Amino acid sequence: MDFNIRPISKVCATTGQPLVAGETCWSVLVETDGKLVRHDYSVSAWDGPPEDAIGHWESEVPASSETGPQLQLSLIHISEPTR
């Protein structure tokens, strides 16, 4: 199964502040209108994944000239489905 997930954002989803190359950030996948949407957070703004998160992971913000690391599904925390 292939997923089309956009690359890391340039700004924190909570603060709007730039995500700095080389620093750690957290990313979350949520479903919005039937599509997977990625949100990226600085460590200082990270308060854990939202309840509706499908998955979340920690990574390093790449330099702007880099494409960034490829997602390794083994490192993504997949949330248990709610019933």
Long-range contacts (C-beta under 8 A, 24 or more apart in sequence): 3-36, 4-36, 5-29, 5-36, 5-38, 5-71, 6-38, 7-67, 7-68, 8-38, 8-40, 8-59, 8-61, 8-62, 8-68, 9-38, 9-39, 9-40, 11-40, 12-40, 12-41, 12-42, 12-45, 13-39, 13-40, 13-41, 13-45, 14-41, 14-42, 14-45, 15-42, 15-44, 15-45, 17-42, 19-61, 20-61, 21-61, 21-62, 21-63, 21-64, 22-60, 22-61, 22-63, 23-60, 23-61, 24-58, 24-59, 24-60, 24-61, 25-58, 25-59, 25-60, 25-61, 26-56, 26-57, 26-58, 26-59, 27-56, 27-57, 27-58, 27-59, 28-53, 28-55, 28-56, 29-53, 29-54, 29-55, 29-56, 30-54, 49-77, 49-79, 53-79, 54-78, 54-79, 55-79
